[in-house]
């Protein structure tokens, strides 16, 4: 707490002893704590320390350490029992900040423990809170209970417990519900059971892991292939048999782990350790992208088939992650882009994911996305350049303008084009060179063509003087600015002049029964302002002779 102000402004401690029963009360802004039982402080601290040490020794599976400890252990002189009840208050979070611990606990959380050191040593721990957050994870209505039991002279420890939460939020986009983890340990084995689901998406995860502890310190685990499974988008992926996880001397080895559904699979094999010579490889074969937009709450429907291999190394020290693969038949909201080939590389020192992705259409690369995704950078998660090895179709933007523009065609080449900001609020900058571009405006049912260079800068698209041509080959000049917020919430401020009997509306009664027909501007000027919900068009014009 050097050079920092502790958040504890006041506290009160009260202690009393009546007929051998001792009580201790602590009141502060951090917590209210009640301790009561038949104990003295030295005995209580000694018995709790012993239980912790004996539990750690038991799970270390070192016979030599266990024998040495119990050979020197003195018998308990008397029975000790006491209980602890605490209510966590608002002052705990400023204290966590001072201690640089990334935890936030909702005021009112309850912690209780009962400890009995007599013929059998028993200790339980119970926690309940409205919410607990830790490093981007938020548990809503979490509760947990843990029970440890052992005989004083026995090396074995029995344990059972569970952790539950109504909701677990992972970052801003992933939400798990009905999260439940249970543990049951006896002798040299522990069985753990994990369940979580996403109700609206009908996604579920269930894992039953059985772990065995050996005398040399090795831990071998197997995921039960009958009771373990993953349901994604109503497809059930089963766990393959004969899978094995072995942990020994800071090295985790994975053998024969597979998730399979029909011809789709995830295969994991290899080892993780501090040594850079060890690596873990994960292969994803024919996996569908369909669940991605649902699980991560993306505004667009993303389709495609993923085939990739990802290599992990030195995860316990300086993580290295490298991936290479493809996405076949990539689509956004039904628009087909072709295939995507990509490589990825995690930069642990800067906490950045390097990505080099190319869009391949009819055998030729069109767009190349090159740069970094930085999940811990609050200012800008995205830092990408977009290159065009060959001009790409204007129709690529169809998912972004669906319902506003239609029948997009022509080619676009990019110059000094970048994407920054955040996935749901991108900042796009650069110049787009449009050739033989065509588009239709859904509201007015009119189609135009043009050739021009258009500037993209942060929250706006700037149109220099562009000569638009209507379907009757008549022209008008368009210029001005369109503002937006992350390619949403469009605001128009455009001018139209040098008009030559130009078609600006061509609607039928079924499009708008209150206002429809053909409108031509023979000459004059017009302004287009407002948003897509309420466009304001003002004009000083002479209507064309063919207007209806």
C-alpha positions in Angstrom: 0.0 0.0 0.0 3.0 2.3 -0.3 2.0 5.8 -1.4 -1.6 4.7 -1.7 -4.5 5.5 0.5 -6.1 2.4 2.0 -9.9 2.5 1.5 -10.5 1.5 5.2 -11.5 4.6 7.0 -12.7 3.0 10.2 -13.1 -0.4 11.7 -14.3 -1.9 14.9 -13.1 -5.2 16.5 -14.9 -6.9 19.5 -13.9 -10.1 21.2 -15.4 -12.0 24.1 -15.2 -15.4 25.8 -18.0 -17.1 27.8 -17.7 -20.6 29.3 -15.0 -21.6 26.8 -17.0 -20.2 23.8 -15.1 -17.5 22.0 -16.6 -14.8 19.7 -14.9 -12.3 17.5 -16.7 -9.5 15.5 -15.1 -7.2 12.9 -17.0 -4.3 11.4 -15.5 -2.2 8.5 -16.3 -0.7 5.1 -14.8 -3.9 3.6 -16.7 -6.6 5.5 -18.7 -7.6 8.5 -17.1 -10.8 10.0 -18.4 -13.0 12.9 -16.2 -15.8 14.3 -17.5 -18.1 17.0 -16.5 -21.5 18.6 -14.5 -23.5 21.0 -10.9 -22.5 20.1 -8.0 -20.3 20.8 -6.4 -18.3 18.1 -3.1 -20.2 18.1 -4.9 -23.5 17.8 -7.2 -22.3 15.0 -4.4 -20.9 12.9 -2.3 -24.1 13.4 -5.2 -26.5 12.5 -6.2 -24.6 9.4 -2.5 -24.3 8.2 -2.1 -28.1 8.7 -5.2 -28.9 6.7 -4.1 -26.7 3.9 -0.6 -28.2 3.9 -1.9 -31.8 4.2 -4.3 -31.3 1.3 -1.5 -29.8 -0.9 0.8 -32.7 0.0 -1.9 -35.3 -0.8 -2.5 -33.9 -4.3 1.2 -33.6 -4.9 1.3 -37.4 -4.8 4.9 -37.5 -3.5 5.3 -40.4 -1.1 8.6 -39.1 0.2 7.1 -35.7 1.2 4.1 -37.4 2.7 6.2 -39.8 4.8 8.5 -37.1 6.0 5.6 -34.8 7.0 3.6 -37.5 8.9 6.7 -38.8 10.6 7.2 -35.4 12.2 3.6 -34.6 12.8 2.6 -34.2 16.4 -0.8 -35.5 17.6 -3.6 -33.0 18.1 -3.7 -32.0 21.8 -7.4 -31.1 21.8 -10.5 -30.6 19.7 -11.0 -27.3 17.9 -14.2 -26.2 16.2 -15.4 -22.8 15.0 -17.4 -21.1 12.3 -16.9 -17.9 10.2 -19.6 -15.8 8.7 -18.8 -12.8 6.6 -20.7 -10.2 4.5 -18.7 -8.5 1.9 -19.4 -4.7 1.6 -18.8 -2.0 -1.0 -15.3 -1.1 0.4 -13.8 -4.3 -0.8 -13.6 -3.2 -4.4 -11.5 0.0 -3.8 -9.2 -2.3 -1.7 -8.9 -4.7 -4.7 -7.9 -1.7 -6.9 -5.2 -0.7 -4.4 -3.9 -4.3 -4.4 -4.0 -4.5 -8.2 -6.4 -7.5 -8.0 -8.8 -7.4 -11.0 -11.9 -8.5 -9.0 -15.2 -6.7 -8.5 -17.7 -8.1 -6.0 -21.2 -6.9 -5.6 -21.9 -5.6 -2.1 -23.7 -8.0 0.1 -21.9 -11.2 -0.9 -21.9 -13.8 1.8 -19.0 -16.2 2.8 -19.3 -18.8 5.5 -17.2 -21.7 6.8 -17.5 -24.3 9.4 -14.3 -26.0 10.7 -14.2 -29.0 13.1 -10.9 -30.6 14.1 -11.8 -33.5 16.3 -11.9 -37.2 15.5 -12.4 -36.3 11.9 -11.2 -33.1 10.3 -14.0 -31.4 8.4 -14.0 -28.0 6.7 -16.6 -26.5 4.4 -16.6 -23.2 2.5 -19.7 -21.6 1.1 -19.9 -18.4 -1.1 -23.0 -16.6 -2.5 -23.1 -13.3 -4.4 -25.2 -11.2 -6.8 -22.2 -10.9 -9.1 -18.5 -11.4 -9.3 -16.3 -10.1 -12.1 -12.7 -11.1 -12.8 -10.6 -10.2 -15.9 -13.5 -9.9 -18.4 -15.6 -12.7 -16.9 -18.8 -11.9 -15.0 -20.6 -14.5 -12.9 -24.3 -13.6 -12.2 -25.8 -15.0 -9.0 -22.8 -17.3 -8.4 -22.7 -19.7 -5.5 -20.2 -22.4 -4.4 -19.7 -24.9 -1.7 -16.7 -27.1 -0.9 -16.2 -29.8 1.7 -12.9 -31.3 2.8 -12.7 -34.4 5.1 -9.8 -36.4 6.5 -8.7 -38.4 9.5 -5.8 -36.8 11.4 -3.3 -39.6 10.8 -4.5 -40.6 7.3 -2.8 -39.2 4.2 -6.0 -39.4 2.2 -8.3 -36.4 1.7 -11.9 -36.6 0.6 -13.5 -33.6 -1.1 -16.8 -32.7 -2.7 -18.1 -29.4 -4.0 -19.9 -27.4 -6.6 -19.8 -24.0 -8.3 -23.0 -22.6 -9.9 -23.9 -19.4 -11.7 -27.2 -18.4 -13.4 -25.1 -16.6 -16.1 -21.4 -16.4 -17.1 -20.5 -13.5 -19.4 -17.2 -13.9 -21.2 -16.2 -10.5 -22.5 -18.9 -8.5 -24.2 -20.2 -11.1 -26.6 -20.4 -14.6 -25.1 -23.1 -15.5 -22.6 -23.4 -18.9 -20.9 -26.3 -19.9 -18.7 -27.0 -22.4 -16.0 -23.2 -22.9 -15.4 -22.5 -25.8 -13.0 -19.3 -27.4 -12.0 -19.1 -30.2 -9.5 -16.2 -32.1 -7.9 -16.0 -35.4 -6.1 -12.7 -36.7 -4.9 -11.9 -39.8 -2.9 -8.7 -41.9 -2.7 -6.5 -41.3 -5.7 -9.2 -39.9 -8.1 -11.3 -36.9 -8.7 -14.4 -36.8 -10.9 -15.4 -33.3 -12.2 -18.6 -32.5 -14.1 -19.2 -29.3 -16.0 -22.4 -28.1 -17.7 -23.3 -24.8 -19.5 -25.8 -23.8 -22.1 -27.1 -21.0 -24.3 -30.9 -21.4 -24.2 -31.9 -19.2 -27.0 -29.4 -20.8 -29.4 -29.9 -24.3 -28.1 -26.2 -24.7 -27.5 -25.0 -27.0 -24.7 -21.7 -28.2 -23.2 -21.3 -31.1 -20.9 -18.0 -32.6 -19.7 -17.4 -35.5 -17.4 -13.6 -35.7 -16.6 -12.1 -38.4 -14.4 -8.6 -37.8 -13.0 -6.3 -40.2 -11.3 -3.3 -39.2 -9.2 -0.2 -41.4 -9.1 2.6 -41.7 -6.5 5.2 -40.1 -8.8 3.1 -36.9 -9.1 1.6 -37.7 -12.5 -2.1 -36.9 -13.1 -3.9 -38.8 -15.9 -7.4 -37.7 -17.0 -10.0 -39.1 -19.4 -13.1 -37.4 -20.7 -16.0 -39.8 -20.6 -17.1 -40.3 -24.2 -20.7 -41.3 -23.2 -21.6 -38.4 -20.9 -19.5 -35.7 -22.5 -20.7 -33.8 -25.6 -21.1 -30.4 -27.3 -24.2 -29.2 -29.0 -23.7 -26.3 -31.5 -26.6 -25.1 -33.6 -28.5 -28.3 -32.8 -25.7 -30.5 -34.0 -24.3 -32.8 -31.4 -20.5 -33.3 -31.4 -19.5 -36.5 -29.5 -16.2 -37.0 -27.7 -14.0 -39.7 -29.1 -13.0 -42.7 -27.1 -9.5 -43.4 -25.7 -8.7 -39.7 -25.2 -6.1 -39.0 -22.6 -4.7 -36.0 -20.8 -1.5 -36.5 -18.8 0.1 -33.8 -16.6 3.5 -34.3 -15.1 6.3 -31.9 -14.2 4.6 -28.9 -15.8 4.0 -30.8 -19.0 0.4 -31.5 -20.3 0.2 -34.2 -23.0 -3.0 -34.7 -25.0 -3.7 -37.9 -26.9 -6.6 -38.8 -29.2 -9.0 -36.0 -28.2 -11.7 -35.6 -30.9 -15.1 -34.0 -31.2 -17.1 -35.3 -34.2 -20.4 -34.8 -35.9 -20.8 -36.6 -39.2 -17.9 -35.5 -41.4 -17.0 -32.5 -39.2 -14.5 -32.8 -36.5 -12.1 -31.1 -34.1 -8.8 -33.0 -33.4 -6.4 -32.0 -30.6 -3.0 -33.7 -29.9 0.5 -32.9 -28.7 1.9 -31.4 -25.5 2.2 -28.1 -23.7 5.1 -27.2 -21.4 7.6 -24.3 -20.8 9.8 -25.9 -23.4 9.5 -24.4 -27.0 10.1 -27.9 -28.4 6.6 -29.0 -27.3 3.6 -27.9 -29.2 -0.1 -28.7 -29.2 -2.0 -28.9 -32.6 -5.7 -28.4 -33.2 -7.3 -29.4 -36.5 -10.7 -28.1 -37.5 -12.2 -30.0 -40.4 -15.4 -28.9 -42.3 -16.7 -26.8 -39.4 -19.6 -24.5 -40.2 -19.3 -20.8 -39.4 -23.1 -20.6 -38.9 -23.0 -20.4 -35.1 -20.3 -17.7 -35.0 -22.7 -14.8 -35.6 -25.1 -16.2 -33.0 -22.6 -17.0 -30.2 -20.8 -13.7 -30.5 -23.9 -11.6 -31.2 -22.7 -10.3 -34.6 -25.3 -8.3 -36.6 -24.8 -10.3 -39.8 -25.3 -14.0 -40.7 -21.9 -15.5 -41.5 -21.6 -18.8 -43.5 -18.7 -20.9 -44.7 -16.8 -24.1 -44.0 -13.6 -23.9 -42.0 -10.6 -26.1 -42.5 -7.6 -25.0 -40.5 -4.7 -26.1 -38.3 -3.6 -24.1 -35.3 -0.3 -24.8 -33.4 0.2 -23.7 -29.7 3.6 -23.6 -28.0 5.1 -22.3 -24.8 1.6 -21.5 -23.4 2.8 -21.6 -19.9 5.6 -19.0 -20.5 5.6 -16.9 -23.7 2.7 -18.2 -25.7 3.2 -18.8 -29.4 0.1 -19.4 -31.6 0.2 -20.0 -35.4 -2.7 -20.9 -37.6 -3.2 -21.6 -41.3 -6.3 -22.6 -43.2 -9.2 -21.7 -45.4 -12.9 -20.8 -45.3 -14.7 -22.3 -48.3 -17.8 -20.7 -49.8 -17.7 -17.7 -47.5 -20.9 -15.7 -47.3 -22.3 -12.8 -45.4 -26.1 -12.4 -45.3 -26.3 -14.7 -48.3 -23.8 -12.8 -50.5 -21.1 -15.2 -51.8 -17.5 -13.8 -51.6 -15.7 -17.0 -52.7 -13.0 -18.6 -50.6 -10.8 -17.1 -47.9 -7.2 -18.3 -47.3 -5.5 -17.0 -44.1 -2.6 -17.3 -41.7 -2.6 -16.1 -38.1 0.1 -15.5 -35.5 -0.4 -14.4 -31.9 2.1 -11.8 -30.6 2.1 -12.4 -26.9 4.5 -9.5 -26.1 2.1 -6.9 -27.5 -1.1 -9.0 -27.1 -1.9 -8.9 -30.8 -3.2 -11.4 -33.3 -1.6 -11.0 -36.7 -3.9 -11.8 -39.6 -3.2 -12.1 -43.3 -6.4 -13.1 -45.2 -7.0 -13.1 -48.9 -10.4 -13.4 -50.6 -10.2 -15.7 -53.6 -12.8 -15.4 -56.3 -12.7 -17.5 -59.5 -9.0 -18.4 -58.8 -7.9 -14.7 -58.3 -7.1 -12.8 -55.1 -9.3 -9.7 -54.8 -9.1 -8.3 -51.3 -6.2 -8.8 -48.9 -6.8 -8.0 -45.2 -3.4 -7.5 -43.5 -2.8 -6.4 -39.9 -3.6 -6.9 -36.2 -6.6 -7.6 -33.9 -5.7 -6.2 -30.5 -8.4 -7.4 -28.0 -6.9 -5.5 -25.0 -6.5 -2.2 -26.8 -9.5 -0.1 -25.7 -8.7 2.7 -28.2 -8.7 0.6 -31.3 -9.0 -3.2 -31.4 -8.6 -3.2 -35.2 -5.4 -2.2 -37.0 -5.7 -3.5 -40.6 -4.7 -2.4 -44.1 -6.9 -3.5 -47.0 -5.1 -4.1 -50.3 -6.5 -4.9 -53.7 -4.3 -7.2 -55.8 -7.1 -7.1 -58.4 -10.1 -4.8 -58.4 -13.0 -6.4 -56.4 -16.7 -6.3 -57.2 -18.7 -3.3 -55.8 -21.3 -6.0 -54.9 -19.0 -7.0 -51.9 -20.7 -4.2 -49.9 -24.1 -5.7 -50.5 -24.6 -6.9 -46.8 -23.8 -3.4 -45.5 -26.4 -1.6 -47.7 -29.1 -4.3 -48.1 -32.5 -2.6 -48.1 -31.0 0.7 -49.1 -29.2 0.0 -52.4 -29.6 -2.8 -54.9 -28.2 -4.3 -58.1 -24.6 -3.2 -57.3 -22.0 -3.9 -60.0 -18.7 -2.6 -61.3 -15.2 -2.8 -59.8 -13.4 -1.1 -57.0 -9.6 -0.6 -56.4 -8.5 0.7 -53.0 -5.7 3.1 -52.2 -4.2 3.7 -48.7 -7.2 1.9 -47.2 -7.3 1.1 -43.5 -9.8 -0.4 -40.9 -9.4 0.7 -37.3 -11.7 1.0 -34.3 -13.8 -1.9 -33.0 -15.6 -4.8 -34.8 -19.0 -3.3 -34.2 -17.8 0.3 -34.7 -15.1 0.3 -37.4 -13.3 3.4 -38.6 -12.6 3.2 -42.4 -10.2 5.5 -44.2 -8.8 5.6 -47.7 -9.7 6.1 -51.3 -11.9 3.9 -53.5 -11.5 4.1 -57.3 -14.8 3.0 -58.8 -15.0 1.8 -62.5 -18.2 1.1 -64.4 -20.0 1.2 -61.1 -23.8 0.8 -61.0 -26.3 0.8 -58.2 -30.0 1.3 -57.5 -31.7 3.3 -54.8 -34.4 1.2 -53.2 -36.5 4.1 -51.9 -36.8 5.8 -55.4 -36.4 2.6 -57.5 -33.8 4.4 -59.8 -30.6 3.0 -61.1 -27.4 5.0 -61.9 -23.9 4.4 -63.1 -20.6 6.4 -62.6 -16.8 6.3 -62.7 -15.1 8.2 -59.8 -12.8 8.2 -56.8 -14.5 8.5 -53.4 -12.8 9.4 -50.1 -13.5 7.5 -46.9 -12.4 9.2 -43.7 -13.3 8.1 -40.2 -17.0 8.9 -39.9 -17.8 10.2 -43.4 -17.7 9.4 -47.1 -16.8 12.4 -49.3 -18.1 12.5 -52.9 -16.3 14.9 -55.2 -18.2 16.1 -58.2 -19.4 12.8 -59.7 -21.3 12.5 -63.0 -24.2 10.2 -62.5 -25.9 8.6 -65.5 -29.5 7.4 -65.3 -31.0 4.4 -67.2 -31.9 6.7 -70.1 -28.3 7.9 -70.4 -29.1 11.4 -69.0 -26.7 13.0 -66.5 -26.4 15.0 -63.3 -23.5 16.0 -61.0 -23.6 14.7 -57.5 -21.3 15.9 -54.7 -21.3 16.2 -50.9 -20.8 14.1 -47.7 -22.5 11.1 -46.2 -21.8 10.7 -42.5 -22.1 7.4 -40.5 -21.3 5.8 -37.2 -19.5 2.5 -37.8 -21.2 2.1 -41.2 -24.6 2.6 -39.4 -26.8 5.6 -38.7 -26.3 7.2 -42.1 -26.7 11.0 -42.4 -26.8 12.5 -45.9 -25.8 16.0 -47.0 -25.6 15.8 -50.8 -26.1 18.2 -53.7 -27.3 17.6 -57.2 -26.8 20.1 -60.1 -26.0 20.4 -63.8 -29.1 18.3 -64.4 -30.1 17.2 -67.9 -33.7 15.9 -67.8 -32.6 13.5 -65.0 -34.7 10.6 -63.6 -34.9 10.8 -59.8 -37.9 8.6 -59.0 -39.5 5.7 -60.8 -41.9 4.0 -58.3 -45.1 2.1 -58.6 -48.3 2.2 -56.4 -47.2 -1.0 -54.6 -44.0 0.8 -53.6 -45.8 3.7 -51.9 -49.5 4.2 -52.5 -49.4 7.8 -51.3 -46.6 9.0 -53.4 -45.4 7.3 -56.6 -44.7 7.8 -60.3 -41.9 9.0 -62.5 -40.1 12.3 -61.7 -37.6 13.9 -64.1 -35.6 17.1 -63.4 -35.2 19.1 -66.6 -32.8 21.5 -65.0 -32.1 23.1 -61.6 -30.4 22.0 -58.3 -31.5 19.7 -55.5 -30.2 18.8 -52.0 -30.6 15.5 -50.2 -30.3 15.6 -46.4 -31.4 13.5 -43.4 -31.2 9.8 -42.6 -32.6 6.7 -44.3 -35.7 6.8 -42.2 -36.5 10.4 -43.1 -34.8 11.8 -46.2 -35.4 15.5 -46.8 -35.2 16.4 -50.5 -35.4 20.1 -51.5 -35.1 21.2 -55.1 -35.3 24.4 -57.2 -36.1 22.7 -60.5 -38.2 22.6 -63.6 -39.8 19.2 -63.9 -39.2 17.2 -67.1 -41.9 16.8 -69.7 -42.1 13.0 -69.0 -42.8 13.4 -65.3 -46.0 11.6 -64.1 
